[in-house]
Amino acid sequence: MNCYDCHPQATPAVATCVACGKAVCMDHCVRHEREVVERVATGMADQERRTGRKVPRMLCGECAGGMQGSVCPPRRG
């Protein structure tokens, strides 16, 4: 699979954007870390508890730019 943003040059992709599904190379891949939150049942309503762990998410430059200031980028498609 080749990088979508490098077309027509055939550059091998190293990741897929979790938001839009576009294949990206090392030059166009943006690593974003998201904090892991777990839901805890506490009677009438669930609460969220931060675990302190983070998981990596790979994004394309376009989705990473649209993600600034938000928790999760909008899904496309």
C-alpha positions as MATLAB code, in Angstrom:
seq = 'MNCYDCHPQATPAVATCVACGKAVCMDHCVRHEREVVERVATGMADQERRTGRKVPRMLCGECAGGMQGSVCPPRRG';
ca = [
       0.000    0.000    0.000;
       1.304    3.488   -0.839;
       0.876    6.852    0.877;
      -2.215    8.709   -0.308;
      -0.614   12.160    0.123;
       2.523   11.269   -1.865;
       0.617   10.355   -5.051;
       1.776   10.056   -7.856;
       5.090    9.108   -6.208;
       4.955    5.548   -4.836;
       6.014    5.924   -1.185;
       5.263    2.921    1.069;
       2.658    3.579    3.767;
       3.569    2.834    7.393;
       0.199    3.533    9.043;
      -3.492    4.113    8.427;
      -5.243    7.209    9.789;
      -7.690    6.126   12.515;
     -10.085    8.942   11.621;
     -10.416    8.717    7.815;
      -8.634    5.474    6.875;
      -6.069    7.089    4.581;
      -2.717    5.270    4.205;
       0.211    7.539    5.171;
       4.017    7.389    5.029;
       6.433    8.466    7.794;
       6.508   12.044    6.432;
       2.705   12.424    6.541;
       1.971   10.408    9.698;
       1.141   12.311   12.906;
       1.306   10.445   16.222;
      -1.264   11.533   18.772;
      -1.595   10.008   22.220;
      -5.006    9.627   23.805;
      -5.574    9.005   27.489;
      -7.272    5.731   28.461;
     -10.469    6.252   30.429;
     -12.465    3.426   32.002;
     -16.127    3.482   32.924;
     -17.005    2.570   36.493;
     -20.544    1.592   37.485;
     -21.455    3.602   40.586;
     -25.166    3.037   41.041;
     -27.477    5.346   39.097;
     -24.921    6.595   36.576;
     -21.565    5.433   35.319;
     -18.511    7.563   35.991;
     -15.269    7.809   34.068;
     -11.936    7.264   35.757;
      -8.611    8.252   34.192;
      -6.110    5.411   34.211;
      -2.985    7.489   33.607;
      -2.106    5.342   30.569;
      -2.014    6.628   27.018;
      -2.450    4.811   23.715;
      -0.951    5.993   20.425;
      -3.201    6.939   17.509;
      -1.850    7.526   14.026;
      -3.471   10.317   12.020;
      -2.932   11.945    8.647;
      -1.962   15.621    8.656;
      -5.446   16.762    7.627;
      -7.232   14.945   10.475;
      -4.544   15.941   13.001;
      -5.029   19.604   12.022;
      -8.789   19.322   12.451;
      -8.349   17.647   15.812;
      -6.720   20.558   17.645;
      -8.790   21.436   20.681;
     -11.100   18.425   20.377;
     -11.082   15.059   22.053;
     -11.686   12.956   18.957;
     -11.703   13.782   15.255;
     -14.993   13.373   13.385;
     -15.432   10.108   11.516;
     -15.623   10.332    7.766;
     -17.540    8.129    5.404;
];
